[in-house]
Amino acid sequence: MNTLLKLQRLDARINACREREAEIPKQKSRFDIQRARLKAELDEREQVLQDLELEQRDCESEIELRRLQIDKYQQQLNAVRKNDEYQALLHEIDLVNKQIGVKEERILTIMIETDDATARLEEDRKRIQEETKEIDSECAVIDAELAEAVKQREILEAQRTPLVDKVGQELLSRYKRLRSRFLTGTVVVPLRDDVCTGCNMHMRPQIVIEVLQGDKIHSCQQCGRLLYHPENIEDAPEGTEEAASHLEA
Ligand SMILES: [Zn+2]
């Protein structure tokens, strides 16, 4: 029974390790979200620059087209004879020149905007680099924590084997069955004032006596947990406390 209690305690610690192992990677997903956010920020800044570049090229090719158009009008000017046609062409040329002026102004604005956007991109790049470094180091801490948790569990699992060998096949399978039934709780529990501390059921005096004698391992008739008497256990106080705290939880 002593060994079984030790096994139960060890299994509780192994479970705690497993829970930590499952919990730790979840912290990392928070950083994945942050990373994605930073990348999106950078993409957005780069997109602004690309858009400006594209717009400038559009403006330049439109200016080019309009200049060609003016050349065409100039040639037509040489050919026309009538004054009103001549005036109309001059008017067209004036109009196209104005359109060119608008595009040229826009290009100047684009250049200023591009300078601003480039400066901001550089700034953001630096800041994002810093933030990413921060995230990386925090992830490294988490990885180390996880590795430590795994190591701890492996140490505990190594301690488990000799205990399992000592408990014996029949008792071990009873223990395993109970553990799969009471997923969160303790399955080896002390009798306290003739009561099963697993389910608070009063045990028959005969059973209490037999449990106290320690010759035979009894299960609680109501909840099925394995019973022991604190007086029979070397380190009963600790075991009892642990059992109690597990049941509360
Ligand atoms: Zn019970």
Residues whose N, C-alpha, C, O or C-beta is under 5 A from the ligand:
A	BS01	ZN	C196 G198 C199 M201 C220 Q222 C223 G224
